[in-house]
Amino acid sequence: MAEHHLYMQRALELARLGAGSVSPNPMVGAIIVHNGRIIGEGYHERYGQAHAEVNAVNDALAKYTNAEELLKHSTIYVTLEPCAHYGKTPPCADLIIKHGIPNVIVGCRDPFDQVNGKGIEKLIAAGVGVILGVMEEECLDLNKRFFTRVKKQRPYIILKWAETADGFFAPDDGSQFWITGDLAKRLVHQWRSEEDAILVGKNTALIDNPQLNVRYGSGKSPKRVVIDRNLDLPKHLNVFDKSVETIVFNAIKMEVDDNIKYISLEDFDNFVPQYILFQLYLQDIQSIIIEGGAKTLQSFIDAGLWDEARVFIGNIKLNNGIKSPVIQGDIVSSDSLGEDSLRIITPYAV
């Protein structure tokens, strides 16, 4: 079993390389082992392209002239159940059977209806030996965004804000005020590159005029989501520069202007977080960071619609102003970040 953990750990490391590039698909890594030696590696690199198992098999075929024979005496380690259906690519279970790979070690099942258990059943029916649940907890955590979208029909929700040492979110005079330092800023930009979308309310867009992109990290910028009930925001703001796809939830119009989508919600007085999340789900947005303002953040907290909160605490005080959101949950970590601290909170376990 220790050997299985060693190879599955490597498959997990490979899978993480797909972060920010494969959504709404899951991140998957695969390792092919022959007599204690890795002969092929692969991961799902980009949405719509080859899956991890395909890349691992192709890696082996490229490295060894006798790869076809080696595969018939090998074990493939996969972080997620091989697919059994035709999507943008052929079924990976069929590929494993075709090459006669006799053993498959799977991290966790795929909850997607067209796969859930079917890939494993197909392999077993073909005489392949299957072991399920190696490093299952780690494999489930890797794809918590994917699993949330499939099981709950909404994106994985990350709340993010900074608050002062005395618990304030911002001044109450509408002025811009930086609470945290450069390290926090750089980390936030890296987070943005790892998620599908980022959301702010009207006041945050107006007061901070944020670009909501990735400037101090590597990777792509997320889609921007703005809540502007009456379409009051002026068009010169950065969120309307059309550099990335932007979704504006409002109560007035349903329209597309280049890569700016205006989506009208029927009821802006009730269930707004729920309506927004369902619309984002329909557009294959698998994860979202909600950055503000305080009222917007609190509305998602009050609705019980969040999966983790990332709260920066600065070392400065405001003495008065807009109070920070009130949240309750399990504090899973609390770390120093220069002169600031970062607290990660998750909902209480049910």
Helices and strands as residue ranges (DSSP letters): H 2-15, G 16-18, E 29-34, E 37-43, H 52-63, H 67-71, E 75-80, H 92-98, E 103-108, H 118-125, E 129-132, H 136-142, H 144-152, E 156-163, E 168-170, H 182-194, E 197-201, H 202-208, E 223-227, G 238-240, E 246-250, E 255-257, E 260-264, H 272-282, E 287-292, H 294-302, E 308-313, E 322-323, E 330-337, E 340-346
